[in-house]
Every structure is written in C-alpha cells, then in structure tokens.
Amino acid sequence: MSIIFRYILIIALTGLQAGCFLWGGGGGSAGKPAKLVKFTPEAEVHKIWSAKIGDGLSDKWLMLSPAADGSHVYAADAFGVVEARDLSTGRRLWETRIGRAAGRGLLNFDLFTGSDATFVTGGVGVGEGLVLLGTSQGQVVALDQVNGREVWRTTVSSEVVSAPVTNGDIVAAQSVDGQLAALDAETGEVRWSYDNQVPILTLRGTAAPVIVGDFVLAGFSSGKIAALGAEQGELRWETRIMLPQGRSELERIVDVDSTPLVVGDVVFAASYQGRLKAIRLADGAQRWEQEMSTYRDLAQGAGQIYVIDEKDQIFAYDTSTANITWTQRGLRLRRLTSPVTYGNYLVVADGEGYLHVMAQSDGRFVARIKLDGGGFRSPLVATDDALLALGNSGRLFALDIVRERT
C-alpha cells in the first residue's frame, strides 16, 4: 500500500480512537489517568536553570530530545530553531535556524506526499563536532557544534523522525519508510543504505539507530532488529523481536520503536504488542525474552532494565535472570516519557507536566515536581552534572536531584 493510504488509515483510526497509540498518546488504552498519590518525599528536584527554545514542539506528536556533549547542551524546536547553551549556567552560546515551516496546524498536513509542514521531526543528535537533525521533508542536517553553521544537508528517502547519530565517520539516520542510511560525516554523501519492508499500518515513529564499535543497530516496524557493518552496511545479523499476529492490521502492529539499548555485550530490544529480548551483540543470539508491549526507549541501572508498557506501567527486569524485580503502576495512563536513570533514581515525566522520581531499588516514589504546563513528550536526558527535560512548550530545564536530609 502506498504511503498516501498508510497515512489516511492512520488519520481515520486516530479519529475513531481519541488519543490512539498510533500517535503515541496513552497507548490506545481506555480509562482515566491515575491520580497522583501522596508519599513521603526522600529527595528534592532542584532547578539549576531553564530557558525557552524557539516556539516549542507544536501540537503534533514530536519528540525532540535535547542532547549534551561535555559542557554544552543542544536543543531544537519544531520550526527550525536550534540552540547551544552552557550546561552549567544555561547561557546561550549560539542560535541558528535551519528552515521555516510553511505554517502550523492540521491544515499543513499533505495527504498526497505524507509530509507535514512542521519542519524539524528528528533530533537532536550530537557528537564528533556535529549537531544533527532530521526534517519532515526527509533532510538530514549537520551543523557545526562550535558555531551552529550548516556543514551539509542531505535528502534521504523520506521523513526522519528520530535523532541521527554519528561515530565521526558516518551519520546513521532512519526514515519512516524503513530505510536506514549511512552518510559520510564530512560531506553528507550517502555511503550505503539498508531497506526494510514497512507494514501497511505502523506507529508514528522510528527507533533511533545506535552505533557501537563497527556495528550499526536499528529496530524496524516489521518487528525486527538488525546489526549492520558500519563501514559498508553489510548485514551481520537480524533478529525478529515479534512476529505480526492477529486478523486486523491494527493487531499486527509490532514496531520496534524503542532504541536498542547496549549494555556490555548484550543488546536489549522491545516491540509494541510483542516482547522484550536480550540479544548477544556479537551474533544476535537470544539470551532471554519476556512478553512486553512498548514503544518507548529502555533504561538500565543497578543491574536492571526499565521498561514502560503501553499502559504507562513501569517494570524493572533483572538483566541476568529476566525476572521482574518490581512494578510501579501509580502512573498508569499518564502519557509518560521514556525512563532515564540519574544517580540512584529512575525518572520519568508525564503529559501533564510532572516529573516523577523513583528509587531504582524498588520503584517507590521519592520526589515529584510540576515543571511545564504544556506537558512532556520528549525523553529526558541524563548527564554527569544535570538532568535535562524539554517540555512541549519549548521550555528546557536543567535539574538536579538531591536527597533530603533526615
């Protein structure tokens, strides 16, 4: 089926199911969001600084995480504004604009091309002197990390909705049509590409690729994860996380939209309506698997893998045994971001603008703060010095979590 009809199907189904998971909202699950329960705080969330980045993330399901490298943080809005700021003070170092959207709102969606006038849809990636973004028009844009000047711009096969990544030799970017492209990091020239067949109906998103050693890892909407050679793009191994099942196309959605998580010599990957798997990096051999349905990124810490399912329930799995060590259901249906570990804590934000802090040891709540009235969608980012959160309004927060004195 052509991309035109794929998008028509998504719009029709979204209209029938308000807040449907096809756009990432609430996992498509019926019910009201969990009410926040009181608890005895054991820590405090301190605001180091905050700053407004452009005009925010628009009313569309965009997730543009900030990125940090050393002492700097980089962030973008949906309409082409990109900024670099000092990580410790929030002072703006440079600002640039990579393009202007034609306008805003639903009327800017083009059924005939499957594109959206919202300009920036994938990002932010950073590394090896480059700041990387993807656009609704299928462009990968590389900026100079020092001054924000455009280094190169390359058009790939279709819209890029996850952050491009680089190892200094190549830039890997995945587009919504199932293609993974490796671009020359200096020139933007296409080195190689890998195509994976896209099902008729998929989630609105793609996993960000991961470069580790001489591997490029990527998850696809077919329910597979593939490992490719970074230099030439040859297929090293491919593993199916979940086989599509069910009578309807809706039931057969098994996208691997969570970015592969590499811990030592093991890759953890998960799919929607599928499984969580631990896979050996060297050859793709399976170590263990558990039933799980998620479209968010995974997190790891304290010997555990943290997963948020489609109903916003949080699970901690022992990395060695695959046993569930704890479950937190107190944030059910609150439209959570992907989880991130920060010190001894596990942190998520929700669609109402709250930041929730839990203990990695047992999942109990230890702190909470409301930050952004527009809510959060973009994954949080943890650095050695701060926790970064970009709200839908465009407000960027640098935070620290401090244990309360007893």
PyMOL commands that set and color helices and strands:
alter all, ss='L'
color gray80, all
select helices_A, chain A and resi 3-16+21-23+26-28+106-108
alter helices_A, ss='H'
color red, helices_A
select strands_A, chain A and resi 43-52+67-69+72-76+81-86+92-97+109-110+115-116+120-127+130-135+139-144+150-155+165-166+170-174+179-184+190-195+210-212+215-219+224-229+235-240+261-263+266-270+274-280+286-292+299-301+304-308+314-318+324-328+340-342+345-349+354-359+365-370+381-382+387-390+395-403
alter strands_A, ss='S'
color yellow, strands_A
deselect
rebuild
show_as cartoon
